[in-house]
Amino acid sequence: MDHWICPGCNKKIAASLKKCPHCGTPEKEPTAIEKAAADLSKRTSAAVSGYKEESEKIRLAKQQQIHRENNRKCLNCGYTGQMKTWLGDTFAGILIAFLLLCMMVLPGIIFIAYFWGKRRCPSCGAIGKNAWADV
């Protein structure tokens, strides 16, 4: 703070002066509540800036993890890149799983266990023939 407000005449006074040159009123000492409020304000701003830095680090780490998780290599054709799940991203796979579960429970469970989460290569169409790509 480079100035203070005189309580006698309400004018700005330089911080180096201990009394008002206009009316002679001395600088008022801050109360315990004002000191506590100033201290809390300093700590809060430091905590907020630290939180922003931490949240930025967490966001970048999540982006890198998503990039690693989405990067797969097809063992059939050698394609490397993002692959979508075969059943989770299409209505047809969900419909097949639902019908098999409703009509024949055991084949439906086997179908879901074998195919759910399998990724499909966009290049050759192979289902489940892929591995994590080395990033």
N, C-alpha and C positions, 0 to 999 in steps of 0.2 A: 504494500500500500504506500503510495508516494505522497499522500495527503490525508488530512483529517478535517472534519467539519466542526467548526466552532459552535458550541452549544449556545453561546451568547448572541452571536450575530448571523449564524448559519452560512458563513462564507468558507470557501476551501482554503486551508492553511497548509503550507509545505510541511512534510513529515519531520524535517530537521528542526523546526521551531517548536518550542515547548509551550508557548502561550501565543494568543492571537495578537497580531500587530494592530488590529483595528480597535478592539475593545479591551484587550488585556486579559481575557478569560484564559485560565490555564487549560492545557489539554486534559481531557477526562480519561482516567484510567478505565480500561474495560472491566466490566463486572465478571464474576465467576461464570455466569451463564453465557455471556458473550465469548469468553475465552473457550469454554467448552464447545460452543457452537462452531467457532472458528476451527478448533481442533478436529471436531467431527467432520466438518466440511473437507478439511485436508485429507483425513483418512478415507472418507467416502470416495473422493475423486481418485485417490491412489488405488482403492479397491476396484472401482469401475474400470479404470484403465487396465489394471491387471486382468480383470475378468474378460475384457474385450480381446486382449492378447491371447488368453487361454482359449476363448471360444474360437478365435481365428485358427489357432493351432489344431484344435479338435476338428474344425470344419475341413481343413486341408488334409488331415489324417484320414477322415472318412472318405473324402474324394479319392485319395490314393488307394484306399482299400477297395472301394467300388470299382475303380479302374482295374485293379489286380483281379478282382473276382469276375469281372466281365470279360477279361482277356483269356480266351481259350484257343486251343489248337486242335484242329480236326485231324484225327489219326488216319482218316481215309484219303483226304485230298491235300492235306498240309495247310489249309486255310488257317490264318491266325487273326483273331479279332473277337468282336462281340457276338455272342450266340444267345438266342432266346430259348426259353424252355418250350418244349413241344406241346405239352398239355396246358400249362398254366397261361399261355398267351393266346390260345385259340379257343373259340367257342366249341369247335368240333370235338376236341379232346375232352373238354368238360362234359359235353353231352354224352359221349361214348361212356365215360366213367360213370355218369349218373344212371344211364340205362342199364349198364351191366350190374350196378349195385342194386337197382330196383328189381330187375328180373332174376338175376342169378348172383347171389351175394358173393360166393367164393370166387368166381371168375372176375367179378368187379374188384374185389380186394387184390387179387393177383395182378390184374391190369394196372391198378393204381400203384401198387408197390413196385412193379417193374418199370413203368413208363413215366410216372410223375416225377418231375424235376430233371428229366433227361433233356439235354440240349440238342437242338437241331442245327446242323451246319447250313448257313445260307448259300454256300457255294455248291455243294454236292447233294445236300438234303439228307445226309446220314444222321440217324438219330442215336444218340448215346455213345458215339465213337469219337470222343474228344477228351482232352486232358487240359490241365492248367498250362497256360503258356508261360514261359520264363520271361519275366519282365526285367 
